[in-house]
Amino acid sequence: MGVFLISGDESLISQELSTLVNQLVGEDDRMLIVEEFDASDSGLSIAAVADALGTLSMFSDRRIVVVRNVQQLDASSLAIFAQGLLSKVDSSEVVITTTGRVLKVLDDVLKELGVTKVGASAGGSARERQNWVESHLVQAGVNCAPDAVRLILNWFGNDASRLAGLIGTLNSAYGVGTKLSRDDVEVFLGQAGAVPLWDLTDAIDAGNTALALTTLHRFLGPDTHPLQVLSMLANRYSQMMRFDAHEIRSAADAAQLLGIKDYPAQKLLEQFRILGGDGVAQALSLLAAADIDLRGAKDWEPELVMEVLIARLSRLGGSRYKEKKTVSRRR
């Protein structure tokens, strides 16, 4: 029987886990064949997990063993778990979830057993997120017009876990397979979800002040304080400033210097080349002033401090971009 590994965003793992376990259970009684463990539980007995893997079910001819959050296992527990997987009975199916990197001792065993990997992520780029939405809509039998798909993508923002609830609502309201227009979908959308940081920084980099301010207000939510946003932006410009002291020829060079992946490194390098060292220094100065203001130097609401900061950063990026274009045209 199979071994499945679900990894990715914590908010989406439970959704993928529920779907997969339901498929594996089928018509059988879940209570009789599913045994669940959570490695984040301080009272977890790893011996009990190994025992479940290695023994036949008393009530059925098969068993489904679910082990959540294996990234929480210490080295000795992980070794026992890996050995338990190698010794599991053939009639057992195993579903493992992790939000972190799979360590080598477990990864080697999973490869040996022929693990089936299930991704729980909406993707990083806009194209990946759109593909993720479209694939989940198709799988659920939701037939949306292209502009309705774009509306849904914009609506859930950075909270992709909201999609499952919307799909259930649409199928209940219209029936599976019904062609849905933008208007059909829009009436069931509540408040828009938060947006990822790169939506904000992309608008700033492009000098689109109106979009940057709109995105800021969507990014700021009950769980995101202005100081958190300020810290994220300060880290971004600090990363750019490191390029000023090094000879960076490519995204690969930038990625190696910063210890990040090529794509975000390329985005940072492109903006650094537009702003230059002086422009990045200006941005860091604006961020430092805003930090002081947020801590009480000005009698302003935190949202107003952030609005002024974002507008200034956006104008800085936009003006530098226009200067670069003007110079390049003259050449």
C-alpha positions as CSV (number, residue, x, y, z in Angstrom):
1,M,0.0,0.0,0.0
2,G,1.1,3.6,-0.6
3,V,3.0,6.2,1.3
4,F,2.1,9.9,0.8
5,L,3.9,13.0,1.8
6,I,2.0,16.3,2.0
7,S,4.2,19.4,2.3
8,G,3.9,23.1,1.8
9,D,1.8,25.9,3.4
10,E,0.4,25.2,6.8
11,S,-2.9,26.8,5.9
12,L,-3.4,24.4,2.9
13,I,-2.0,21.1,4.3
14,S,-5.1,20.3,6.3
15,Q,-7.2,20.8,3.2
16,E,-5.1,18.5,1.1
17,L,-4.9,16.0,4.0
18,S,-8.7,15.9,4.4
19,T,-9.1,15.4,0.6
20,L,-6.5,12.6,0.4
21,V,-7.7,10.7,3.5
22,N,-11.3,10.8,2.3
23,Q,-10.2,9.4,-1.0
24,L,-8.2,6.6,0.7
25,V,-11.1,5.7,3.1
26,G,-13.6,5.5,0.3
27,E,-16.7,3.6,1.4
28,D,-15.1,2.1,4.5
29,D,-15.7,3.3,8.1
30,R,-13.1,6.0,8.9
31,M,-13.3,5.3,12.6
32,L,-12.2,1.7,12.1
33,I,-9.3,2.2,9.7
34,V,-7.8,5.6,10.3
35,E,-5.2,6.1,13.1
36,E,-3.8,9.6,13.5
37,F,-0.8,11.0,15.3
38,D,0.6,14.5,15.6
39,A,4.3,15.1,16.1
40,S,3.7,18.5,17.5
41,D,1.9,16.9,20.5
42,S,4.3,16.8,23.4
43,G,2.6,13.6,24.6
44,L,3.3,11.7,21.4
45,S,4.7,8.2,21.8
46,I,6.8,7.4,18.7
47,A,6.7,3.8,19.8
48,A,2.9,3.9,19.3
49,V,3.4,5.2,15.8
50,A,5.9,2.5,14.9
51,D,3.5,-0.1,16.4
52,A,0.6,1.2,14.3
53,L,2.7,0.9,11.2
54,G,3.9,-2.6,11.9
55,T,0.6,-4.3,13.1
56,L,-2.5,-5.4,11.3
57,S,-5.8,-3.6,12.1
58,M,-8.1,-5.6,14.4
59,F,-11.2,-4.3,12.7
60,S,-10.4,-4.2,9.0
61,D,-8.1,-5.7,6.4
62,R,-6.3,-2.4,6.0
63,R,-5.2,0.6,8.0
64,I,-4.5,4.3,7.2
65,V,-1.8,5.8,9.5
66,V,-1.7,9.6,9.5
67,V,1.4,11.3,11.0
68,R,1.2,15.1,11.0
69,N,4.0,17.6,11.5
70,V,7.0,15.3,11.1
71,Q,9.3,18.3,11.1
72,Q,8.7,18.4,14.9
73,L,10.4,15.0,15.5
74,D,13.8,15.0,17.1
75,A,16.6,13.0,15.6
76,S,16.1,9.8,17.7
77,S,12.3,9.8,17.1
78,L,12.8,10.4,13.4
79,A,15.1,7.4,13.2
80,I,12.5,5.2,14.9
81,F,9.8,6.5,12.6
82,A,11.9,5.9,9.5
83,Q,12.6,2.3,10.7
84,G,8.9,1.8,11.4
85,L,8.1,2.9,7.8
86,L,10.6,0.3,6.5
87,S,8.9,-2.4,8.7
88,K,5.3,-1.4,8.0
89,V,2.8,-4.1,7.0
90,D,1.8,-4.2,3.4
91,S,-1.8,-3.5,4.2
92,S,-1.1,-0.1,5.7
93,E,-1.2,3.2,3.9
94,V,0.7,6.1,5.4
95,V,0.0,9.8,5.1
96,I,2.7,12.2,6.4
97,T,2.6,16.0,6.6
98,T,5.3,18.5,7.0
99,T,5.7,22.3,6.8
100,G,9.5,22.1,6.8
101,R,12.3,20.3,5.0
102,V,12.4,16.5,5.1
103,L,15.6,15.4,6.7
104,K,17.8,12.9,4.9
105,V,17.2,10.0,7.2
106,L,13.4,10.2,6.3
107,D,13.9,11.3,2.7
108,D,16.0,8.2,1.9
109,V,13.3,5.9,3.3
110,L,10.5,7.7,1.5
111,K,12.4,7.3,-1.8
112,E,13.0,3.7,-1.1
113,L,9.3,3.1,-0.5
114,G,8.2,5.1,-3.6
115,V,6.5,8.0,-1.9
116,T,3.8,10.0,-3.6
117,K,4.3,13.7,-3.0
118,V,1.3,16.1,-2.7
119,G,2.1,19.8,-2.8
120,A,0.1,22.1,-0.5
121,S,1.1,25.4,-2.0
122,A,-0.6,28.0,-4.2
123,G,2.8,28.8,-5.8
124,G,4.9,31.9,-5.7
125,S,4.3,33.7,-9.0
126,A,1.0,35.0,-10.3
127,R,1.0,32.4,-13.0
128,E,1.5,29.6,-10.6
129,R,-1.3,30.9,-8.3
130,Q,-3.6,31.2,-11.3
131,N,-2.8,27.6,-12.4
132,W,-3.4,26.4,-8.8
133,V,-6.8,28.1,-8.7
134,E,-7.8,26.7,-12.1
135,S,-6.8,23.2,-11.3
136,H,-8.7,23.1,-8.0
137,L,-11.8,24.6,-9.7
138,V,-11.7,21.9,-12.4
139,Q,-11.1,19.1,-10.0
140,A,-14.2,20.2,-8.0
141,G,-16.4,20.6,-11.1
142,V,-16.6,24.4,-10.9
143,N,-16.8,25.8,-14.4
144,C,-15.8,29.5,-14.2
145,A,-15.4,32.1,-16.9
146,P,-11.8,33.5,-17.2
147,D,-12.7,36.8,-15.6
148,A,-14.4,34.9,-12.7
149,V,-11.1,33.0,-12.1
150,R,-9.2,36.3,-12.0
151,L,-11.7,37.7,-9.6
152,I,-11.3,34.7,-7.3
153,L,-7.5,34.9,-7.5
154,N,-7.5,38.5,-6.5
155,W,-10.1,37.9,-3.7
156,F,-8.3,35.2,-1.7
157,G,-5.0,37.1,-1.9
158,N,-2.4,35.4,0.4
159,D,-5.0,33.2,2.2
160,A,-5.4,30.4,-0.3
161,S,-7.2,28.2,2.3
162,R,-10.4,30.3,1.6
163,L,-10.7,28.7,-1.8
164,A,-12.1,25.4,-0.5
165,G,-15.0,27.0,1.3
166,L,-15.8,29.1,-1.8
167,I,-15.8,26.0,-4.0
168,G,-18.2,24.3,-1.6
169,T,-20.5,27.3,-1.6
170,L,-20.6,27.6,-5.4
171,N,-21.3,23.9,-6.0
172,S,-24.1,24.0,-3.4
173,A,-25.6,27.2,-4.9
174,Y,-25.4,26.3,-8.6
175,G,-24.7,22.6,-8.9
176,V,-21.5,20.9,-10.2
177,G,-20.5,21.8,-13.8
178,T,-22.7,24.9,-14.2
179,K,-21.0,27.6,-16.2
180,L,-20.5,30.6,-13.8
181,S,-19.9,34.2,-14.8
182,R,-18.1,36.8,-12.8
183,D,-21.4,38.1,-11.4
184,D,-22.4,34.6,-10.3
185,V,-19.2,34.3,-8.3
186,E,-19.0,37.8,-7.0
187,V,-22.2,37.6,-4.9
188,F,-20.6,34.9,-2.7
189,L,-17.3,36.7,-2.1
190,G,-16.8,38.3,1.3
191,Q,-14.0,40.6,2.4
192,A,-10.9,40.2,0.3
193,G,-8.0,38.3,1.7
194,A,-4.6,39.6,2.6
195,V,-2.1,39.9,-0.2
196,P,1.5,38.6,-0.4
197,L,4.3,41.1,0.2
198,W,5.5,40.9,-3.4
199,D,2.2,42.4,-4.6
200,L,3.1,45.5,-2.5
201,T,6.7,45.7,-3.5
202,D,5.9,45.2,-7.2
203,A,3.6,48.2,-7.1
204,I,6.2,50.2,-5.3
205,D,8.9,49.2,-7.8
206,A,6.7,50.2,-10.7
207,G,6.0,53.6,-9.2
208,N,2.3,52.9,-9.1
209,T,1.4,54.8,-6.0
210,A,-2.4,54.3,-6.2
211,L,-2.0,50.5,-6.5
212,A,0.7,50.5,-3.8
213,L,-1.6,52.2,-1.4
214,T,-4.5,49.9,-2.2
215,T,-2.3,46.9,-1.7
216,L,-1.0,48.3,1.6
217,H,-4.5,48.4,3.0
218,R,-5.1,44.8,2.0
219,F,-1.8,43.7,3.4
220,L,-2.4,45.4,6.7
221,G,-4.9,43.1,8.6
222,P,-5.8,42.2,12.1
223,D,-2.7,40.0,12.3
224,T,-0.2,42.4,10.6
225,H,1.0,45.4,12.4
226,P,2.5,48.4,10.5
227,L,5.9,47.7,12.2
228,Q,5.9,44.2,10.7
229,V,5.4,45.7,7.2
230,L,8.1,48.2,7.9
231,S,10.5,45.5,9.0
232,M,9.9,43.5,5.9
233,L,10.5,46.5,3.6
234,A,13.6,47.5,5.6
235,N,15.0,44.0,5.1
236,R,14.3,44.2,1.4
237,Y,16.2,47.5,0.9
238,S,19.0,46.3,3.2
239,Q,19.4,43.3,0.9
240,M,19.7,45.6,-2.1
241,M,22.3,47.8,-0.3
242,R,24.5,44.7,0.0
243,F,24.9,44.8,-3.8
244,D,26.5,48.2,-3.6
245,A,29.7,46.7,-2.0
246,H,30.0,43.8,-4.4
247,E,30.4,43.2,-8.1
248,I,27.1,41.5,-9.0
249,R,26.9,40.4,-12.6
250,S,23.8,38.1,-12.6
251,A,20.8,36.9,-10.6
252,A,22.9,33.8,-9.7
253,D,25.6,36.0,-8.1
254,A,22.9,38.0,-6.2
255,A,21.3,34.8,-5.0
256,Q,24.6,33.4,-3.8
257,L,25.4,36.6,-1.9
258,L,22.0,36.8,-0.2
259,G,21.5,33.1,0.3
260,I,18.1,33.1,-1.5
261,K,16.6,31.7,-4.6
262,D,17.4,33.1,-8.1
263,Y,13.9,34.6,-8.8
264,P,13.6,36.9,-5.8
265,A,17.3,37.7,-6.1
266,Q,16.7,38.8,-9.7
267,K,13.8,41.1,-8.6
268,L,16.0,42.7,-6.0
269,L,18.9,43.1,-8.4
270,E,16.7,44.7,-11.1
271,Q,15.3,47.3,-8.6
272,F,18.8,48.0,-7.3
273,R,20.0,48.8,-10.8
274,I,17.1,51.2,-11.2
275,L,17.5,52.9,-7.8
276,G,21.3,52.8,-7.6
277,G,23.2,52.9,-4.3
278,D,22.0,56.5,-3.6
279,G,18.4,55.6,-4.3
280,V,18.5,52.6,-1.9
281,A,20.1,54.8,0.8
282,Q,17.3,57.3,0.3
283,A,14.7,54.5,0.7
284,L,16.4,53.3,3.9
285,S,16.4,56.8,5.3
286,L,12.6,57.1,4.6
287,L,12.1,53.7,6.4
288,A,14.2,54.9,9.4
289,A,12.1,58.1,9.7
290,A,8.9,56.1,9.5
291,D,10.1,53.7,12.2
292,I,10.7,56.7,14.5
293,D,7.2,58.1,13.6
294,L,5.5,54.8,14.3
295,R,7.1,54.7,17.7
296,G,5.5,58.0,18.7
297,A,7.6,60.8,17.2
298,K,4.6,62.1,15.3
299,D,1.0,62.2,16.5
300,W,-0.2,60.3,13.5
301,E,-2.2,57.1,13.1
302,P,0.1,54.2,12.2
303,E,-1.8,53.7,8.9
304,L,-1.2,57.3,7.9
305,V,2.6,56.9,8.6
306,M,2.6,53.8,6.4
307,E,0.6,55.5,3.6
308,V,3.1,58.4,3.5
309,L,6.0,56.0,3.5
310,I,4.6,53.8,0.7
311,A,3.8,56.9,-1.4
312,R,7.3,58.2,-1.0
313,L,8.9,54.9,-1.8
314,S,6.7,54.5,-4.8
315,R,7.6,58.0,-6.1
316,L,11.3,57.3,-5.5
317,G,11.1,54.0,-7.5
318,G,9.0,55.6,-10.3
319,S,11.1,58.7,-10.7
320,R,14.3,56.7,-10.9
321,Y,12.8,54.3,-13.4
322,K,11.8,57.2,-15.6
323,E,15.3,58.7,-15.3
324,K,16.8,55.4,-16.4
325,K,14.4,55.2,-19.4
326,T,15.2,58.8,-20.4
327,V,19.0,58.2,-20.3
328,S,18.7,54.9,-22.3
329,R,16.6,56.6,-25.0
330,R,19.2,59.4,-25.4
331,R,21.9,56.8,-25.9
